[in-house]
Amino acid sequence: MEYQEIVSRSKNVLSIEPKPIPEEKLSEIRDKYVKRNKKSLEMFEKAKNCIPGGVEHNLSQNHPFPLAMDRAKGYRVWDVDGNEYLDYLMCGAPIMLGHSYSPLDEKIIEIIREKGPATGLTCEYELLAAEEIVKNLPGVDLVRFLQSGTEADMAALRIARAYTGKKKIIKIGGSYHGWSDQMVYSLHVPGSGPLYSKGITPESYAHIVDVKPNDFDGLEKAFKENAEDLAAAIVEPVGGESGAHPVHPDWNKTMRELCDRHKALLIFDEVVTAFRLDMGGAQKYFNIMPDITVLGKIIGHGYPSCGAVAGRREVMSVCHGSLGNKIYVGGTLAANPITTAACYYALKFMAEQDAVKKATDYADRLTKAMNDLFATRPDLGFFVYNFGPIMQYVTTGFFSVDIAAPDALKQVLTRKAVADNYQIVTSSEGLCSLAGTRMYSCMQHDDEALNKTLGIWEHLLSLIPKG
Ligand SMILES: Cc1ncc(COP(=O)(O)O)c(C=O)c1O
């Protein structure tokens, strides 16, 4: 779907009052949820005694309580009560080959059996994995492994500041670059500033310059006003929250030009997009080369714990050298044999299997089929769009509420509450998505998955009164 169409359809959704499922139906649905998820509920009750709030995963479906998962295979996951789900969470994006992909698992089991999990020293797979990343990503000469996307984002900012000798960083509102003190600013909802920054000192984000997504004038102004001290601009190249705030087709190009003009570095956070959107990442997909690339969970294909900061040779050179000239990063378990072998083999298998193309073809087909289905209910305005195997669906549009509107918070909360109830339905019918707005596909999703998925959405639509 073209950018302008996404914008106008989003506006349309926001002009429609969110349509709740009638209360009597909803209470039946809630009862069903409790009955079919007894063990999950039991676990949740126990977890509350030893885990704050009883749940640790931000991507969990928490409403009315989180589901505990037992196992995963291909595009399916099963919870502890034995319920089966069509999985579109895909562990938050990294699974491209399908869950528990045997050829990959066999390699890892062999390594654990024959070599052990980690020595804290350099291993062969570290080199093989780094070579594989460099081979695929056109903007990358050197790679430094870390242990999470959050760490890699932190390192990227440090590298940019060390290389340029400047302090400020442009961040686009609504985008996610991990949970470090400086990046938890204007999170999820563009323009929300320190809404999520409890426990963080304002000094930590004092050098973050917040720009609204696709606000070309605001961007130009931010560059001009901060040019003297601007180290970098950091972006999710498909737009914030993996495209929930989709990028204008000229946005990344403009970013690159402005960075060049003002001698700042461009950082692409490719935690989700590298090896999912394209084996060459968003940098190849958009043909825009960043100076620094941030990588995360995707390079371990679900194996813990991984991240990497990568980029141009000259820029990355601040990661080595003599005391006083190099930046400090660390991580005892970074670049361990399990994670780096998972990276090496996963990338090899993905290329061999043409995984990105298969997952993209499926997402294209599902997106079209869902839009055809949603067209039967123009009163709702629901729609889906995709960047390759990253599908974003919009039901109540809580993500796109204008934070400057006088009733913004009320709008977000009301729209979110209605969407949460939709998600109880889709989940009870066997669909696992991300945050009630996103679906990731893998290379194994097939016609059966597509038809079942459509059936679940059709069922949801039948529960929402017409008109
Ligand atoms: C774009 C982006 N950057 C950074 C991160 C943080 O990665 P991690 O959860 O490994 O810290 C995420 C996580 O979802 C992400 O989507």
The ligand as a Gaussian input file, in Angstrom:
#p B3LYP/6-31G(d) Opt

LIG

0 1
 C       13.973000      -1.295000      16.301000
 C       14.420000      -1.888000      17.613000
 N       15.543000      -1.427000      18.190000
 C       15.984000      -1.922000      19.359000
 C       15.309000      -2.937000      20.016000
 C       15.810000      -3.451000      21.318000
 O       16.321000      -4.749000      21.193000
 P       16.451000      -5.690000      22.478000
 O       15.071000      -6.080000      22.875000
 O       17.276000      -6.847000      21.988000
 O       17.156000      -4.908000      23.520000
 C       14.129000      -3.439000      19.452000
 C       13.367000      -4.488000      20.123000
 O       12.286000      -4.872000      19.744000
 C       13.664000      -2.899000      18.217000
 O       12.531000      -3.339000      17.644000

